[in-house]
Amino acid sequence: MARNAQQLGMYYFYNIPLGDYYLEVWTSNPPKTYPFKITGSPYHDLPRIPIN
């Protein structure tokens, strides 16, 4: 699922099934990947990812 962060750098995803995922950041080829897990909590915050 491709998303654009706009100016604030915030991403919002809804109705994601529980499980393990990774975020691809396409600032280079191949992209940088960051793993994360969706648990039973209604909201999840990922740590800040600095893009250089």
VENKAPE-V871008 format. One record per pair of residues at least 12 apart in sequence whose ideal C-beta (glycine too) atoms are under 6 Angstrom apart, sorted by the first residue. I is the first residue (numbers start at 1). J is the second residue. Records with the same first field share a line. If there is no record, write none. Layout:
BEGIN
I=J / J
END
This chain:
BEGIN
16=38
18=38
19=38
20=37
21=36
22=35
27=51
END
